[in-house]
Amino acid sequence: MTIDWSTLRADFPILHQNVHGQPLIYFDNAATTQKPRVVLDALRHYYECDNANVHRGIHELSNRATAAFEAARARAAKFINARSPDEIIFTRGTTEGINLVAQAWGSKNLKAGDKILLTEMEHHSNIVPWQLLAQRSGAKLVYLPVTGDIGLLDLSRLDECLTKEVKLFAMTHISNSLGTINPVADLCARARKLGITTLVDAAQSAGHLPIDVQEIGCDFLVFSSHKMCGPTGIGVLYGRQEVLETMPPYQGGGEMILSVDFHQSTWKHAPHRFEAGTPDISGAVGLHAAMDYLDNLGRPNIAQHDQELGAYAYARLSRLKGGIRLFGPHIGRAGLVSFLLKDIHAHDVVTVADQRGVALRGGHHCNQPLMRKLGVESTARASFYFYNTTDEIDRFAAVLEEIQKFFGS
Ligand SMILES: Cc1ncc(COP(=O)(O)O)c(C=O)c1O
């Protein structure tokens, strides 16, 4: 299928506006993506026609809301090729999914002396929940190193990291600050041979690449709806059914129980055991529409286009004369570039770019340990999605040249 990517911009009302008098160039997609009209329409339709609470009503609207919510679960299972909708838990997003695993799986399975293996390129969401678990359990964190500015995992160190004390290996699929795409299926296979449980942080990949949890062979995989055209406030935790069934509840409340007595209760099976309280029903409906929209375009097509934009931007920025430090792999990168202009603070770059209508992000990108390892406080980041164009990248590069002139570098 040949797609004219620029025509898709018509699906995204928000893109058609001026910011500070200039046409908006939205390059902050790794933080959150924009929403197509079909997602906005699905949310509106749900609230105008079907809104009710799920699972406990016996009236028509409640039945419809329940059907829509469970249809979204089945759609999410299909989206990542899970074996069953029962392997899909709705969460608030990637962060909550990881916290759920750290609480429910971690508290049961980790003890003093055990180790949790992470990589040096993890987002704080895939570090801090494990630090809290380590403090509770006496387990230790160990890290697979990253190879400097080029931003690859140092796989020559994997064997020495995968010791018998390691009980869990949690890794990001795509780095949000380097654009590295990690070989998660290989990493999970290596861990599985040693009986190590695995978690893949797919926050940056689920809306960008085809994801097949059976092919990856992970025990857990997490992602956020808002980074893939869906609404904020909802995400997915995939858990292998055999593992989920061994886990105690995460939070207590309505919806997750079979029966409650004054002094004790019994729980439903997964996934409902892990979804206490009224869920984000409209969020699930919006996410369903987003998954349909993305699969209509085809995630292999999106992946290819993303990588073309990433490669184009990397090459274009490499040619800037005033001095630029680029982070992440030279080839095979995802659709984002992190950089520093010589002698210009990332925040200055982002502030001036905003005045030209270009939305970038500057800071540590929730990767403080990685930034320290690279010897920087922050970087500027341009992150793309399929509605971005090479014309926008050219205009962005011209803005960077202007910034270099302005700051005299
Ligand atoms: C790699 C990665 N993991 C986790 C997260 C956290 O996602 P959320 O804030 O949606 O929970 C992000 C968000 O930027 C991310 O890029």
The ligand as an SDF file (V2000), in Angstrom:
LIG
                    3D

 16 16  0  0  0  0  0  0  0  0999 V2000
   10.1680    4.6290   27.3280 C   0  0  0  0  0  0  0  0  0  0  0  0
    9.0950    5.1970   28.2060 C   0  0  0  0  0  0  0  0  0  0  0  0
    8.6550    4.4830   29.2520 N   0  0  0  0  0  0  0  0  0  0  0  0
    7.6890    4.9180   30.0480 C   0  0  0  0  0  0  0  0  0  0  0  0
    7.1060    6.1460   29.8570 C   0  0  0  0  0  0  0  0  0  0  0  0
    6.0050    6.5940   30.7790 C   0  0  0  0  0  0  0  0  0  0  0  0
    4.8020    6.6470   30.1000 O   0  0  0  0  0  0  0  0  0  0  0  0
    3.4780    7.2330   30.8130 P   0  0  0  0  0  0  0  0  0  0  0  0
    3.8760    8.5950   31.3410 O   0  0  0  0  0  0  0  0  0  0  0  0
    2.4700    7.2910   29.7350 O   0  0  0  0  0  0  0  0  0  0  0  0
    3.1270    6.3020   31.9140 O   0  0  0  0  0  0  0  0  0  0  0  0
    7.5370    6.9460   28.8040 C   0  0  0  0  0  0  0  0  0  0  0  0
    6.9690    8.2980   28.6040 C   0  0  0  0  0  0  0  0  0  0  0  0
    7.5880    9.1610   28.0350 O   0  0  0  0  0  0  0  0  0  0  0  0
    8.5530    6.4530   27.9530 C   0  0  0  0  0  0  0  0  0  0  0  0
    8.9990    7.1790   26.9270 O   0  0  0  0  0  0  0  0  0  0  0  0
  1  2  1  0
  2  3  1  0
  2 15  2  0
  3  4  2  0
  4  5  1  0
  5  6  1  0
  5 12  2  0
  6  7  1  0
  7  8  1  0
  8  9  2  0
  8 10  1  0
  8 11  1  0
 12 13  1  0
 12 15  1  0
 13 14  2  0
 15 16  1  0
M  END
$$$$
